Amino acid sequence: MEKDESSGNEEKVMKLTVKFSGRSIPLNLSLDSTIKDLKFLLQPLTNVLPRGQKLIFSGKVLEDEKTLRLSDLKNGSKIMLIASQGLHQGDGPIKKEATEVPMSRRRPESNTDRKPMAVQKNQFQRWMATGVLGLSESGLKIIPQEVWNCGDSARILDLSHNSILEVPCTIIHLTSLQKLILNDNNISDDQLSWESLAQLKSLTALSLSHNQLKSLPSTLGLLTGLTHLHVANNELTCLPSEIGFLTNLQVLKANNNRIITLPSSIGSCVSLFEVDLSSNLLVDLPETISKLQNLKALYLNHNGLKCLPTTLLKLCTRLSTLELHGTEITMDLLRQFEGWDSFDERRRLKVQKQLDSRAGNSAAFDEGADKS
């Protein structure tokens, strides 16, 4: 009897192969799974959101609501996946033509080119006097020694738009640093000394957007003074649970990554008033995000979201901006949430303040939820 039962279960599972970008993706699904289920299963494997997927079998586009059984698929069938032009993936929009990589984003050809920048004496004296070290767009490949020589005189360090590969442990010498701006460089996980960075107790703003980070370490939770954290346009798949220790964090920008899930500890970041998680691979949000009672703006565009925490609009009583373009969430769904009326009133008041009298006549909810 056990043998027959096992054989019956195997017959209910279909083995498929999906062809995408030169890859063959093997999958096992129940015969009663829908094409839509298949698309959601493919999302984390391809970084293509379900609404951007077109699945083709035997020259026909497969319909979302049909089951595998009713789609004439058979065990071993091969399906082609085409990503629709202009729709977003987890790491940004699919573009027809690749754009040229800016000079500041290109890796140096060899380590022999990594020569330190010559810092003039009057420039160093100015750094010491003001505490502001401005080195944006300076063609840097390594951080000059003079930066570390500033010690506790440095308050703001702007190294954005360069080709820096490494942030060494010597950053620990900048004990009074409040703002560190490192966006648009070539920094990867193993070239950033988080252990030293975590010792900068005065740090309130950290910008690491447009780099090559794939993860954030648990030591991030030691930077309890942070109010602004920008990690957009990297290759992150998650945020560490220790982010919950950042109770002073006000702005979190983690858009254009490959984040699949958020830790429940995000609900402990009680000071957050702006969160941007657009263009990721999220399919749901933890219920604890409803604990963010200071939250005013939540950007969730271009994710695989099908629902939101049911208490979000009820408990986030200051929320006035909720953007949901490119998700599966509809206006009809939102209107069923407790707290919708109060949210809609806050949103309308904000629109009236921002727009002129002519544009202000359009007060319908249009932050991205589809009408049907």
C-alpha positions, -999 to 999 in steps of 0.1 A, spaced: 0 0 0 28 24 8 44 18 -25 12 25 -44 7 58 -24 42 69 -32 37 62 -68 4 82 -68 21 112 -53 48 112 -79 21 112 -106 8 145 -91 41 163 -95 53 176 -129 89 182 -138 94 213 -159 124 232 -174 123 269 -179 147 285 -204 158 320 -195 188 341 -206 208 310 -217 200 291 -184 179 260 -179 159 261 -146 145 228 -134 113 229 -113 89 204 -97 53 216 -92 19 201 -85 -3 195 -115 -29 217 -98 -5 247 -95 -14 276 -117 8 294 -141 7 323 -117 21 300 -90 49 291 -114 57 328 -120 60 335 -83 83 304 -79 105 318 -108 107 353 -92 136 347 -68 154 324 -93 153 350 -122 149 384 -104 119 390 -127 87 400 -111 56 379 -120 40 407 -140 71 411 -161 72 374 -170 58 360 -203 58 322 -203 56 305 -237 50 268 -245 45 254 -280 43 289 -294 15 300 -270 16 324 -241 5 305 -209 -25 321 -190 -20 330 -154 -52 314 -140 -49 281 -157 -34 251 -140 -5 232 -153 -29 203 -161 -52 226 -182 -22 243 -200 -14 211 -219 19 208 -201 35 174 -197 62 159 -175 95 172 -189 80 201 -209 103 230 -217 90 266 -213 105 298 -225 105 328 -202 107 363 -217 110 394 -195 88 422 -208 106 454 -219 104 483 -194 91 463 -165 112 462 -133 132 434 -119 145 433 -84 176 451 -95 160 478 -116 142 482 -150 150 459 -179 164 481 -206 166 474 -243 201 488 -246 228 486 -221 241 520 -210 278 527 -208 293 523 -173 303 557 -159 340 563 -154 335 565 -117 320 530 -116 347 513 -136 372 492 -118 409 502 -122 427 480 -147 454 470 -123 466 476 -88 496 494 -102 473 523 -111 462 527 -75 483 557 -66 474 580 -38 461 614 -45 484 643 -38 468 664 -10 479 700 -9 490 715 25 463 742 24 437 716 16 447 695 46 447 726 68 412 735 57 400 699 65 414 703 100 398 737 105 363 728 92 361 691 98 346 687 63 366 665 40 351 669 5 366 644 -20 337 637 -42 345 631 -79 382 632 -73 392 602 -94 402 583 -63 411 547 -63 424 546 -27 417 569 2 446 594 9 466 590 41 459 626 49 422 616 55 432 593 84 457 620 97 427 643 104 418 620 133 390 633 155 389 666 136 369 650 108 331 653 111 320 648 75 338 626 49 324 627 13 341 601 -9 312 597 -34 316 592 -71 351 577 -72 365 543 -79 374 533 -44 377 496 -38 386 495 -1 376 512 32 404 500 55 405 496 93 423 529 97 388 546 95 387 538 132 409 569 137 380 592 127 364 590 161 342 621 157 329 613 122 292 621 119 285 616 81 302 591 58 293 593 22 306 564 1 280 561 -26 290 553 -62 322 535 -57 334 499 -62 333 487 -26 325 450 -20 317 431 12 352 420 20 368 453 13 348 473 39 361 471 75 328 469 93 345 461 126 363 495 126 332 513 112 311 500 140 334 518 165 324 552 152 298 560 178 292 596 165 281 584 131 246 595 122 245 591 84 260 563 63 256 562 25 268 531 6 244 532 -23 257 522 -58 284 498 -47 288 461 -49 276 449 -16 258 416 -13 252 416 24 252 437 55 268 422 86 254 419 121 278 446 133 256 471 116 235 469 147 263 485 167 259 518 149 230 528 172 234 565 165 225 562 128 196 583 116 201 578 79 211 546 62 214 545 24 222 511 8 203 514 -25 215 500 -58 236 471 -45 230 434 -46 216 428 -12 192 399 -7 183 406 29 188 430 58 203 417 91 180 411 120 203 434 141 189 464 122 163 463 150 189 479 173 189 511 152 162 527 172 173 562 161 171 554 124 148 578 106 154 572 69 161 538 53 168 536 15 173 501 3 157 503 -31 170 486 -62 185 455 -45 174 419 -45 158 417 -11 135 388 -7 124 392 29 126 417 57 134 407 93 106 411 118 130 432 139 124 461 115 94 469 138 119 479 165 132 508 144 106 531 160 120 564 147 117 555 110 96 580 91 107 571 55 114 537 41 122 530 4 122 493 -6 112 498 -42 125 475 -69 133 444 -48 119 409 -47 96 412 -17 64 391 -18 52 401 17 61 423 47 64 413 83 34 422 105 58 441 128 62 469 102 29 481 116 47 491 148 64 520 130 40 546 143 62 575 131 62 562 95 51 589 70 63 575 36 66 539 25 78 531 -11 72 496 -23 70 500 -61 80 471 -83 80 442 -59 61 409 -60 38 420 -32 3 404 -32 -8 417 2 2 440 31 0 436 69 -37 441 76 -29 465 105 -6 488 85 -31 516 78 -47 513 113 -15 515 134 7 536 112 -13 567 120 11 592 104 15 574 71 5 597 42 25 583 13 22 547 2 35 539 -33 27 505 -48 33 508 -85 42 475 -101 28 452 -74 -2 429 -72 -20 451 -47 -52 467 -59 -72 497 -46 -101 474 -38 -79 454 -14 -66 486 3 -102 499 8 -109 468 29 -82 476 54 -91 491 87 -77 526 88 -82 533 51 -104 563 55 -80 580 79 -50 572 56 -69 585 26 -77 618 44 -40 623 53 -29 615 18 -54 641 3 -43 668 27 -7 662 17 -16 664 -20 -34 697 -14 -4 712 3 20 701 -25 1 707 -56 -12 740 -71 -49 746 -73 -53 732 -108 -35 699 -102 -50 696 -68 -84 689 -83 -74 653 -88 -77 637 -54 -81 600 -64 -57 576 -48 -29 570 -74 1 559 -55 2 528 -76 -25 504 -66 -42 491 -97 -79 498 -101 -87 462 -107 
